[in-house]
Amino acid sequence: MSLSLDDVKRIAQLARLEVTDADAEQVLAQLQPIFAMIAELRSVDTRNIEPMSHAQDLSLRLRDDVVTEPDRRDLFQDIAPQVQDGLYLVPKVIE
């Protein structure tokens, strides 16, 4: 995909940016290498390549999933202003 000067001006108009012709040419010169890199990446055949979840093959050290804090739900609900059926009641903020 190639980008033209008219494309840059149209994008600037859509973004509500005022650009001069010199600025548009400068932006075009900066964007063309990016579009060339995208075209190069698209040309690579990736059909038989399995997706990776991370760039490096890592295995994370996981801790045991055990409860470390006591259940203080009843204590917290005892001091709450309003509770109903185990839920905290709060004032309505948005109508």
Phi and psi restraints in degrees (value plus and minus 20) as a CYANA .aco file:
   2 SER   PHI    -127.8   -87.8
   2 SER   PSI     132.4   172.4
   3 LEU   PHI    -132.4   -92.4
   3 LEU   PSI     113.1   153.1
   4 SER   PHI    -125.9   -85.9
   4 SER   PSI     150.5   190.5
   5 LEU   PHI     -83.7   -43.7
   5 LEU   PSI     -56.4   -16.4
   6 ASP   PHI     -84.6   -44.6
   6 ASP   PSI     -56.4   -16.4
   7 ASP   PHI     -82.9   -42.9
   7 ASP   PSI     -62.7   -22.7
   8 VAL   PHI     -83.6   -43.6
   8 VAL   PSI     -62.2   -22.2
   9 LYS   PHI     -86.2   -46.2
   9 LYS   PSI     -58.0   -18.0
  10 ARG   PHI     -87.0   -47.0
  10 ARG   PSI     -61.8   -21.8
  11 ILE   PHI     -82.3   -42.3
  11 ILE   PSI     -61.8   -21.8
  12 ALA   PHI     -83.1   -43.1
  12 ALA   PSI     -59.3   -19.3
  13 GLN   PHI     -85.4   -45.4
  13 GLN   PSI     -62.7   -22.7
  14 LEU   PHI     -83.2   -43.2
  14 LEU   PSI     -52.6   -12.6
  15 ALA   PHI    -106.2   -66.2
  15 ALA   PSI     -16.0    24.0
  16 ARG   PHI      37.8    77.8
  16 ARG   PSI      22.9    62.9
  17 LEU   PHI    -131.6   -91.6
  17 LEU   PSI     116.4   156.4
  18 GLU   PHI    -114.7   -74.7
  18 GLU   PSI      98.6   138.6
  19 VAL   PHI    -144.6  -104.6
  19 VAL   PSI     122.0   162.0
  20 THR   PHI    -103.6   -63.6
  20 THR   PSI     149.7   189.7
  21 ASP   PHI     -82.9   -42.9
  21 ASP   PSI     -57.7   -17.7
  22 ALA   PHI     -85.5   -45.5
  22 ALA   PSI     -62.2   -22.2
  23 ASP   PHI     -84.6   -44.6
  23 ASP   PSI     -61.0   -21.0
  24 ALA   PHI     -83.6   -43.6
  24 ALA   PSI     -59.8   -19.8
  25 GLU   PHI     -85.8   -45.8
  25 GLU   PSI     -58.4   -18.4
  26 GLN   PHI     -86.9   -46.9
  26 GLN   PSI     -62.1   -22.1
  27 VAL   PHI     -85.4   -45.4
  27 VAL   PSI     -61.1   -21.1
  28 LEU   PHI     -80.2   -40.2
  28 LEU   PSI     -62.4   -22.4
  29 ALA   PHI     -84.4   -44.4
  29 ALA   PSI     -51.9   -11.9
  30 GLN   PHI     -98.1   -58.1
  30 GLN   PSI     -52.0   -12.0
  31 LEU   PHI    -102.6   -62.6
  31 LEU   PSI     -47.8    -7.8
  32 GLN   PHI     -81.1   -41.1
  32 GLN   PSI     -61.4   -21.4
  33 PRO   PHI     -83.7   -43.7
  33 PRO   PSI     -51.7   -11.7
  34 ILE   PHI     -87.4   -47.4
  34 ILE   PSI     -64.7   -24.7
  35 PHE   PHI     -86.8   -46.8
  35 PHE   PSI     -52.5   -12.5
  36 ALA   PHI     -86.2   -46.2
  36 ALA   PSI     -59.0   -19.0
  37 MET   PHI     -86.8   -46.8
  37 MET   PSI     -59.9   -19.9
  38 ILE   PHI     -83.1   -43.1
  38 ILE   PSI     -62.0   -22.0
  39 ALA   PHI     -83.5   -43.5
  39 ALA   PSI     -58.9   -18.9
  40 GLU   PHI     -85.8   -45.8
  40 GLU   PSI     -61.4   -21.4
  41 LEU   PHI     -85.7   -45.7
  41 LEU   PSI     -57.4   -17.4
  42 ARG   PHI     -89.2   -49.2
  42 ARG   PSI     -44.2    -4.2
  43 SER   PHI     -97.5   -57.5
  43 SER   PSI     -32.6     7.4
  44 VAL   PHI     -96.8   -56.8
  44 VAL   PSI     112.2   152.2
  45 ASP   PHI     -99.6   -59.6
  45 ASP   PSI      94.3   134.3
  46 THR   PHI    -137.0   -97.0
  46 THR   PSI      -0.9    39.1
  47 ARG   PHI     -83.6   -43.6
  47 ARG   PSI     -57.7   -17.7
  48 ASN   PHI    -122.0   -82.0
  48 ASN   PSI      -1.1    38.9
  49 ILE   PHI    -124.4   -84.4
  49 ILE   PSI     106.9   146.9
  50 GLU   PHI     -99.0   -59.0
  50 GLU   PSI     115.9   155.9
  51 PRO   PHI     -82.6   -42.6
  51 PRO   PSI     128.8   168.8
  52 MET   PHI    -130.8   -90.8
  52 MET   PSI     126.8   166.8
  53 SER   PHI    -105.7   -65.7
  53 SER   PSI     -37.9     2.1
  54 HIS   PHI    -172.2  -132.2
  54 HIS   PSI     132.7   172.7
  55 ALA   PHI     -88.0   -48.0
  55 ALA   PSI     -44.5    -4.5
  56 GLN   PHI    -136.2   -96.2
  56 GLN   PSI     129.0   169.0
  57 ASP   PHI    -101.3   -61.3
  57 ASP   PSI      74.5   114.5
  58 LEU   PHI    -133.5   -93.5
  58 LEU   PSI     129.4   169.4
  59 SER   PHI    -143.6  -103.6
  59 SER   PSI     107.7   147.7
  60 LEU   PHI    -104.3   -64.3
  60 LEU   PSI     123.3   163.3
  61 ARG   PHI    -101.8   -61.8
  61 ARG   PSI      96.4   136.4
  62 LEU   PHI    -126.8   -86.8
  62 LEU   PSI     123.9   163.9
  63 ARG   PHI    -110.2   -70.2
  63 ARG   PSI     141.7   181.7
  64 ASP   PHI     -85.8   -45.8
  64 ASP   PSI     121.8   161.8
  65 ASP   PHI    -107.0   -67.0
  65 ASP   PSI      65.1   105.1
  66 VAL   PHI    -145.1  -105.1
  66 VAL   PSI     131.1   171.1
  67 VAL   PHI     -95.4   -55.4
  67 VAL   PSI     107.7   147.7
  68 THR   PHI    -134.3   -94.3
  68 THR   PSI     -33.5     6.5
  69 GLU   PHI    -131.5   -91.5
  69 GLU   PSI     124.4   164.4
  70 PRO   PHI     -93.9   -53.9
  70 PRO   PSI     135.5   175.5
  71 ASP   PHI     -99.2   -59.2
  71 ASP   PSI      89.4   129.4
  72 ARG   PHI    -134.8   -94.8
  72 ARG   PSI       6.1    46.1
  73 ARG   PHI     -79.4   -39.4
  73 ARG   PSI     -67.8   -27.8
  74 ASP   PHI     -82.6   -42.6
  74 ASP   PSI     -58.5   -18.5
  75 LEU   PHI     -82.2   -42.2
  75 LEU   PSI     -65.0   -25.0
  76 PHE   PHI     -88.5   -48.5
  76 PHE   PSI     -56.2   -16.2
  77 GLN   PHI     -94.3   -54.3
  77 GLN   PSI     -44.8    -4.8
  78 ASP   PHI     -85.8   -45.8
  78 ASP   PSI     -52.0   -12.0
  79 ILE   PHI    -117.3   -77.3
  79 ILE   PSI     -21.8    18.2
  80 ALA   PHI     -93.6   -53.6
  80 ALA   PSI     126.9   166.9
  81 PRO   PHI     -80.1   -40.1
  81 PRO   PSI     -65.6   -25.6
  82 GLN   PHI    -162.4  -122.4
  82 GLN   PSI     110.0   150.0
  83 VAL   PHI    -156.6  -116.6
  83 VAL   PSI     120.3   160.3
  84 GLN   PHI    -163.0  -123.0
  84 GLN   PSI     105.7   145.7
  85 ASP   PHI      33.8    73.8
  85 ASP   PSI      18.2    58.2
  86 GLY   PHI      60.1   100.1
  86 GLY   PSI     -12.9    27.1
  87 LEU   PHI    -134.2   -94.2
  87 LEU   PSI     125.9   165.9
  88 TYR   PHI     -99.8   -59.8
  88 TYR   PSI     111.3   151.3
  89 LEU   PHI    -117.7   -77.7
  89 LEU   PSI     111.4   151.4
  90 VAL   PHI    -145.7  -105.7
  90 VAL   PSI     135.6   175.6
  91 PRO   PHI     -86.6   -46.6
  91 PRO   PSI     128.4   168.4
  92 LYS   PHI     -90.0   -50.0
  92 LYS   PSI     110.4   150.4
  93 VAL   PHI    -125.8   -85.8
  93 VAL   PSI     -62.0   -22.0
  94 ILE   PHI    -130.8   -90.8
  94 ILE   PSI     110.2   150.2
